[in-house]
Amino acid sequence: MEKKPSSINIKNRKASFDYLFVETYTAGIVLTGTEIKSVRLGKVSLVDTYCYFVNGELWVKNMNIAEYFYGSYNNHNARRERKLLLNKKELRALQQQEKNPGFTIVPVRLFINEKGLAKVVVALARGKKEYDKRQTIKEKEDRREMDRMFKH
């Protein structure tokens, strides 16, 4: 029995505006039963989320997974901290690079893979300066203008 590719693909657009991505990793995420059901319905927000290390483990904070509508007394807390799953080598590399000033780890995208598992793409990122953000806006407007010119 083959599973069709999932249409769930939640992006953190604000992160790409605020940060310059240096390196990306795909991590698994530890979810409860009602959380994965909400994810499959697309009820997830990655706005203002970030990752941090505790005892060599990577955790994501502020990820909002809405409560499952049909979940009863065993529904989950929408903004609880969730553990991310990476192999030890990747965790060590990320932890070393995060110690450098100006670097942080942000979730960029959440999706469901072909096996039906929820995955999070996290990026080692450096914060953009104000002029970098203005440049990003200018490039976006230029791209939009070019698309408009070629469509007519």
Contacts in CASP RR format, 6 or more apart in sequence:
PFRMAT RR
TARGET T0000
AUTHOR 0000-0000-0000
METHOD contacts of the structure
MODEL  1
MEKKPSSINIKNRKASFDYLFVETYTAGIVLTGTEIKSVRLGKVSLVDTY
CYFVNGELWVKNMNIAEYFYGSYNNHNARRERKLLLNKKELRALQQQEKN
PGFTIVPVRLFINEKGLAKVVVALARGKKEYDKRQTIKEKEDRREMDRMF
KH
3 114 0 8 1.000
3 115 0 8 1.000
3 116 0 8 1.000
5 114 0 8 1.000
6 40 0 8 1.000
6 111 0 8 1.000
6 112 0 8 1.000
6 113 0 8 1.000
6 114 0 8 1.000
6 116 0 8 1.000
8 39 0 8 1.000
8 40 0 8 1.000
8 42 0 8 1.000
8 110 0 8 1.000
8 111 0 8 1.000
8 112 0 8 1.000
9 109 0 8 1.000
9 110 0 8 1.000
9 111 0 8 1.000
10 42 0 8 1.000
10 44 0 8 1.000
10 45 0 8 1.000
10 46 0 8 1.000
10 109 0 8 1.000
10 110 0 8 1.000
10 111 0 8 1.000
11 46 0 8 1.000
11 108 0 8 1.000
11 109 0 8 1.000
12 46 0 8 1.000
12 47 0 8 1.000
12 49 0 8 1.000
12 106 0 8 1.000
12 107 0 8 1.000
12 108 0 8 1.000
12 109 0 8 1.000
14 47 0 8 1.000
14 48 0 8 1.000
15 46 0 8 1.000
15 106 0 8 1.000
15 107 0 8 1.000
15 108 0 8 1.000
15 123 0 8 1.000
15 125 0 8 1.000
16 108 0 8 1.000
17 128 0 8 1.000
17 133 0 8 1.000
17 136 0 8 1.000
18 127 0 8 1.000
18 128 0 8 1.000
18 133 0 8 1.000
19 104 0 8 1.000
19 106 0 8 1.000
19 123 0 8 1.000
19 125 0 8 1.000
19 126 0 8 1.000
19 127 0 8 1.000
19 128 0 8 1.000
20 125 0 8 1.000
20 126 0 8 1.000
20 127 0 8 1.000
20 128 0 8 1.000
20 132 0 8 1.000
21 108 0 8 1.000
21 123 0 8 1.000
21 124 0 8 1.000
21 125 0 8 1.000
22 97 0 8 1.000
22 103 0 8 1.000
22 123 0 8 1.000
22 124 0 8 1.000
22 125 0 8 1.000
22 126 0 8 1.000
23 97 0 8 1.000
23 123 0 8 1.000
23 124 0 8 1.000
24 108 0 8 1.000
24 121 0 8 1.000
24 122 0 8 1.000
24 123 0 8 1.000
24 124 0 8 1.000
25 86 0 8 1.000
25 90 0 8 1.000
25 94 0 8 1.000
25 121 0 8 1.000
25 122 0 8 1.000
25 123 0 8 1.000
25 124 0 8 1.000
26 119 0 8 1.000
26 120 0 8 1.000
26 121 0 8 1.000
27 58 0 8 1.000
27 84 0 8 1.000
27 85 0 8 1.000
27 86 0 8 1.000
27 119 0 8 1.000
27 120 0 8 1.000
27 121 0 8 1.000
27 122 0 8 1.000
28 84 0 8 1.000
28 85 0 8 1.000
28 86 0 8 1.000
28 117 0 8 1.000
28 118 0 8 1.000
28 119 0 8 1.000
28 120 0 8 1.000
29 60 0 8 1.000
29 82 0 8 1.000
29 83 0 8 1.000
29 84 0 8 1.000
29 85 0 8 1.000
29 110 0 8 1.000
29 118 0 8 1.000
29 119 0 8 1.000
29 120 0 8 1.000
30 82 0 8 1.000
30 83 0 8 1.000
30 84 0 8 1.000
30 85 0 8 1.000
31 39 0 8 1.000
31 65 0 8 1.000
31 82 0 8 1.000
31 118 0 8 1.000
32 76 0 8 1.000
33 76 0 8 1.000
34 67 0 8 1.000
34 68 0 8 1.000
34 71 0 8 1.000
34 74 0 8 1.000
34 75 0 8 1.000
34 76 0 8 1.000
35 65 0 8 1.000
35 68 0 8 1.000
35 76 0 8 1.000
35 82 0 8 1.000
36 118 0 8 1.000
37 68 0 8 1.000
37 70 0 8 1.000
38 44 0 8 1.000
38 65 0 8 1.000
38 66 0 8 1.000
38 67 0 8 1.000
38 68 0 8 1.000
38 76 0 8 1.000
39 65 0 8 1.000
39 110 0 8 1.000
39 112 0 8 1.000
39 118 0 8 1.000
40 112 0 8 1.000
41 68 0 8 1.000
43 65 0 8 1.000
43 66 0 8 1.000
44 63 0 8 1.000
44 64 0 8 1.000
44 65 0 8 1.000
44 66 0 8 1.000
44 110 0 8 1.000
45 63 0 8 1.000
45 64 0 8 1.000
46 63 0 8 1.000
46 107 0 8 1.000
46 108 0 8 1.000
46 109 0 8 1.000
46 110 0 8 1.000
47 64 0 8 1.000
48 62 0 8 1.000
49 60 0 8 1.000
49 61 0 8 1.000
49 62 0 8 1.000
49 63 0 8 1.000
49 106 0 8 1.000
49 107 0 8 1.000
50 60 0 8 1.000
50 61 0 8 1.000
50 62 0 8 1.000
50 104 0 8 1.000
50 105 0 8 1.000
50 106 0 8 1.000
50 107 0 8 1.000
51 58 0 8 1.000
51 59 0 8 1.000
51 60 0 8 1.000
51 61 0 8 1.000
51 84 0 8 1.000
51 104 0 8 1.000
51 105 0 8 1.000
51 106 0 8 1.000
51 107 0 8 1.000
51 122 0 8 1.000
52 58 0 8 1.000
52 59 0 8 1.000
52 61 0 8 1.000
52 105 0 8 1.000
53 59 0 8 1.000
53 91 0 8 1.000
53 94 0 8 1.000
53 95 0 8 1.000
53 98 0 8 1.000
56 91 0 8 1.000
56 95 0 8 1.000
57 83 0 8 1.000
57 91 0 8 1.000
58 83 0 8 1.000
58 84 0 8 1.000
58 86 0 8 1.000
58 91 0 8 1.000
58 94 0 8 1.000
58 105 0 8 1.000
58 122 0 8 1.000
59 81 0 8 1.000
59 82 0 8 1.000
59 83 0 8 1.000
59 84 0 8 1.000
60 81 0 8 1.000
60 82 0 8 1.000
60 83 0 8 1.000
60 84 0 8 1.000
60 107 0 8 1.000
60 120 0 8 1.000
60 122 0 8 1.000
61 81 0 8 1.000
62 79 0 8 1.000
63 79 0 8 1.000
63 82 0 8 1.000
63 107 0 8 1.000
63 110 0 8 1.000
64 78 0 8 1.000
64 79 0 8 1.000
65 76 0 8 1.000
65 78 0 8 1.000
66 78 0 8 1.000
67 75 0 8 1.000
67 76 0 8 1.000
67 78 0 8 1.000
68 75 0 8 1.000
68 76 0 8 1.000
84 120 0 8 1.000
84 122 0 8 1.000
86 94 0 8 1.000
94 105 0 8 1.000
94 122 0 8 1.000
94 124 0 8 1.000
97 103 0 8 1.000
97 124 0 8 1.000
98 104 0 8 1.000
98 105 0 8 1.000
98 124 0 8 1.000
102 126 0 8 1.000
102 127 0 8 1.000
103 124 0 8 1.000
103 125 0 8 1.000
103 126 0 8 1.000
104 124 0 8 1.000
104 125 0 8 1.000
104 126 0 8 1.000
104 127 0 8 1.000
105 122 0 8 1.000
105 123 0 8 1.000
105 124 0 8 1.000
105 125 0 8 1.000
106 122 0 8 1.000
106 123 0 8 1.000
106 125 0 8 1.000
107 120 0 8 1.000
107 121 0 8 1.000
107 122 0 8 1.000
107 123 0 8 1.000
108 121 0 8 1.000
108 122 0 8 1.000
108 123 0 8 1.000
109 120 0 8 1.000
109 121 0 8 1.000
110 118 0 8 1.000
110 119 0 8 1.000
110 120 0 8 1.000
110 121 0 8 1.000
111 118 0 8 1.000
111 119 0 8 1.000
111 121 0 8 1.000
112 118 0 8 1.000
112 119 0 8 1.000
113 119 0 8 1.000
128 136 0 8 1.000
END
